[in-house]
Amino acid sequence: LWTRSQFLDNLAAMLGGRAAEEVVFNEISTGASNDIERATQLARQMVTRYGMSPRLGPRTFGRREELVFLGREINETRDYSEKLAEEIDAEVKRIIDHAYKVAKEILTHHKEILHRLAQLLLERETIEGQELQEFFRSVPRQSSGVTVWEDETKKDGESPVVEAPKPTAAA
């Protein structure tokens, strides 16, 4: 079971490489193309398959035919109007755009840590497990101060924002 919050965090992580290019180099490359493709696919599944869109509600869109024994889809039949398809596309775009904004804000806010980690990677090429955890333990903790996910289910007058989780070794 995956929660909406977990998916949203994963989307921001998937778009982190692209956001880092923009934050550090003020330029983008093709390097994050697979991450963007995966993020778009996940956002679309959140909307069309898992009913995780506050704007479109707890519904599914499209009918899937699957090869159960192979565990893969072979066909998807669209059972909704062109107008609804446009709304789905707009919602996917909104989710992706917001995830990118979150990734960029986090990286901008923690730019010094990003540079320190990049320098360490230049020296050692790869960092995994315990070594990565030690790196994050060695950097001073600061409050994130980053606006992350707008919670559209809040009532009028309530705060529309959910605070960002603190970065972890897996981030």
LUMKEKOL-745933 format. One record per residue (C-alpha): residue in three letters; x, y, z; residue number from 1. Coordinates in Angstrom, 1 decimal. Layout:
% residues N
['ALA',[X,Y,Z],NUM];
...
This chain:
% residues 171
['LEU',[0.0,0.0,0.0],1];
['TRP',[1.3,3.4,-1.0],2];
['THR',[-0.2,6.7,0.3],3];
['ARG',[-0.7,9.9,-1.7],4];
['SER',[2.0,11.6,0.4],5];
['GLN',[4.5,8.9,-0.4],6];
['PHE',[3.7,9.2,-4.1],7];
['LEU',[4.1,13.0,-3.9],8];
['ASP',[7.4,12.7,-2.2],9];
['ASN',[8.6,10.2,-4.8],10];
['LEU',[7.6,12.6,-7.6],11];
['ALA',[9.7,15.4,-6.1],12];
['ALA',[12.6,12.9,-5.7],13];
['MET',[12.2,11.8,-9.3],14];
['LEU',[12.4,15.4,-10.5],15];
['GLY',[15.3,16.3,-8.2],16];
['GLY',[18.0,15.7,-10.8],17];
['ARG',[16.3,18.0,-13.3],18];
['ALA',[15.7,20.6,-10.6],19];
['ALA',[19.4,20.3,-9.5],20];
['GLU',[20.6,21.1,-13.0],21];
['GLU',[18.5,24.3,-13.0],22];
['VAL',[19.5,25.3,-9.5],23];
['VAL',[23.2,24.8,-10.0],24];
['PHE',[23.8,25.4,-13.7],25];
['ASN',[20.7,27.5,-14.6],26];
['GLU',[20.5,25.1,-17.5],27];
['ILE',[18.8,21.7,-18.2],28];
['SER',[19.9,18.7,-20.2],29];
['THR',[18.5,15.4,-21.4],30];
['GLY',[19.9,13.6,-18.4],31];
['ALA',[16.7,13.5,-16.5],32];
['SER',[14.5,12.3,-19.4],33];
['ASN',[13.8,8.9,-17.9],34];
['ASP',[13.0,10.4,-14.5],35];
['ILE',[10.6,12.8,-16.1],36];
['GLU',[8.9,9.9,-18.0],37];
['ARG',[8.5,7.9,-14.8],38];
['ALA',[7.2,10.9,-12.9],39];
['THR',[4.6,11.6,-15.5],40];
['GLN',[3.5,8.0,-15.6],41];
['LEU',[3.2,7.9,-11.8],42];
['ALA',[1.2,11.2,-11.7],43];
['ARG',[-1.1,9.9,-14.4],44];
['GLN',[-1.7,6.7,-12.4],45];
['MET',[-2.4,8.7,-9.3],46];
['VAL',[-5.2,10.5,-11.2],47];
['THR',[-6.5,7.7,-13.4],48];
['ARG',[-5.9,4.5,-11.5],49];
['TYR',[-5.7,5.3,-7.8],50];
['GLY',[-8.3,8.1,-7.5],51];
['MET',[-5.8,10.4,-5.7],52];
['SER',[-6.8,13.7,-7.4],53];
['PRO',[-8.7,16.1,-5.1],54];
['ARG',[-10.0,17.9,-8.2],55];
['LEU',[-11.3,14.8,-10.0],56];
['GLY',[-12.2,12.8,-6.9],57];
['PRO',[-12.0,9.1,-6.0],58];
['ARG',[-12.6,7.7,-9.4],59];
['THR',[-10.8,5.7,-12.0],60];
['PHE',[-10.6,6.5,-15.6],61];
['GLY',[-10.0,4.0,-18.4],62];
['ARG',[-10.5,0.3,-18.5],63];
['ARG',[-7.4,-1.9,-18.5],64];
['GLU',[-7.1,-5.3,-20.0],65];
['GLU',[-4.3,-7.2,-18.3],66];
['LEU',[-2.4,-10.4,-18.9],67];
['VAL',[-2.8,-11.6,-15.3],68];
['PHE',[-0.3,-14.4,-15.6],69];
['LEU',[2.3,-12.0,-17.0],70];
['GLY',[1.5,-9.2,-14.7],71];
['ARG',[1.3,-6.5,-17.4],72];
['GLU',[-1.2,-4.4,-19.2],73];
['ILE',[-1.9,-5.1,-22.8],74];
['ASN',[-4.5,-2.5,-23.6],75];
['GLU',[-6.3,0.4,-22.0],76];
['THR',[-9.7,1.5,-23.3],77];
['ARG',[-10.6,5.2,-22.8],78];
['ASP',[-14.1,5.4,-21.3],79];
['TYR',[-14.3,9.1,-20.8],80];
['SER',[-14.9,12.2,-22.9],81];
['GLU',[-12.3,14.5,-24.6],82];
['LYS',[-13.2,17.2,-22.1],83];
['LEU',[-12.4,14.9,-19.2],84];
['ALA',[-9.2,13.8,-20.9],85];
['GLU',[-8.2,17.4,-20.9],86];
['GLU',[-9.0,17.7,-17.2],87];
['ILE',[-6.9,14.6,-16.5],88];
['ASP',[-4.0,16.1,-18.5],89];
['ALA',[-4.3,19.4,-16.6],90];
['GLU',[-4.3,17.6,-13.3],91];
['VAL',[-1.3,15.5,-14.2],92];
['LYS',[0.5,18.7,-15.3],93];
['ARG',[-0.5,20.4,-12.0],94];
['ILE',[0.9,17.5,-9.9],95];
['ILE',[4.1,17.4,-11.9],96];
['ASP',[4.6,21.1,-11.9],97];
['HIS',[4.1,21.2,-8.1],98];
['ALA',[6.5,18.3,-7.5],99];
['TYR',[9.1,20.1,-9.6],100];
['LYS',[8.6,23.3,-7.6],101];
['VAL',[9.0,21.4,-4.4],102];
['ALA',[12.2,19.7,-5.5],103];
['LYS',[13.6,23.0,-6.6],104];
['GLU',[12.7,24.8,-3.4],105];
['ILE',[14.3,22.0,-1.3],106];
['LEU',[17.5,22.0,-3.4],107];
['THR',[17.7,25.8,-3.3],108];
['HIS',[17.1,25.9,0.5],109];
['HIS',[19.8,23.2,1.0],110];
['LYS',[22.1,24.3,-1.8],111];
['GLU',[25.2,24.2,0.4],112];
['ILE',[24.6,20.5,1.3],113];
['LEU',[24.0,19.8,-2.4],114];
['HIS',[27.4,21.3,-3.2],115];
['ARG',[29.1,19.4,-0.4],116];
['LEU',[27.6,16.1,-1.5],117];
['ALA',[28.5,16.8,-5.2],118];
['GLN',[32.1,17.4,-4.1],119];
['LEU',[32.2,14.2,-2.1],120];
['LEU',[30.8,12.3,-5.2],121];
['LEU',[33.5,13.8,-7.4],122];
['GLU',[36.1,12.5,-4.9],123];
['ARG',[34.7,9.0,-4.4],124];
['GLU',[32.4,8.5,-7.4],125];
['THR',[29.7,6.5,-5.5],126];
['ILE',[28.4,6.8,-1.9],127];
['GLU',[26.0,4.2,-0.5],128];
['GLY',[24.5,3.0,2.7],129];
['GLN',[26.4,3.8,5.9],130];
['GLU',[28.7,6.3,4.2],131];
['LEU',[25.7,8.3,2.9],132];
['GLN',[24.0,8.2,6.3],133];
['GLU',[27.2,9.5,7.9],134];
['PHE',[27.4,12.3,5.4],135];
['PHE',[23.9,13.5,6.3],136];
['ARG',[24.6,13.1,10.1],137];
['SER',[27.7,15.3,9.6],138];
['VAL',[25.8,18.2,8.1],139];
['PRO',[24.1,20.7,10.4],140];
['ARG',[20.4,20.3,10.7],141];
['GLN',[18.3,23.2,9.8],142];
['SER',[14.6,23.6,9.7],143];
['SER',[13.4,23.0,6.2],144];
['GLY',[11.3,26.1,5.9],145];
['VAL',[10.0,24.8,2.6],146];
['THR',[6.4,24.8,1.5],147];
['VAL',[5.8,21.4,0.1],148];
['TRP',[2.3,20.0,-0.7],149];
['GLU',[-0.8,22.0,-0.9],150];
['ASP',[-3.5,20.0,0.9],151];
['GLU',[-6.6,20.8,-1.2],152];
['THR',[-8.9,19.0,1.2],153];
['LYS',[-8.5,21.7,3.9],154];
['LYS',[-11.5,23.8,4.7],155];
['ASP',[-11.6,27.6,4.1],156];
['GLY',[-9.5,29.4,6.7],157];
['GLU',[-7.3,26.5,7.5],158];
['SER',[-3.6,26.3,6.4],159];
['PRO',[-3.4,25.0,2.8],160];
['VAL',[0.1,23.6,3.2],161];
['VAL',[1.6,20.5,4.7],162];
['GLU',[5.2,21.0,5.9],163];
['ALA',[8.1,19.2,4.2],164];
['PRO',[9.6,16.2,5.9],165];
['LYS',[13.2,16.7,6.9],166];
['PRO',[15.6,15.2,4.4],167];
['THR',[16.7,11.7,5.2],168];
['ALA',[19.7,9.6,4.1],169];
['ALA',[17.6,8.2,1.3],170];
['ALA',[16.7,11.6,-0.1],171];
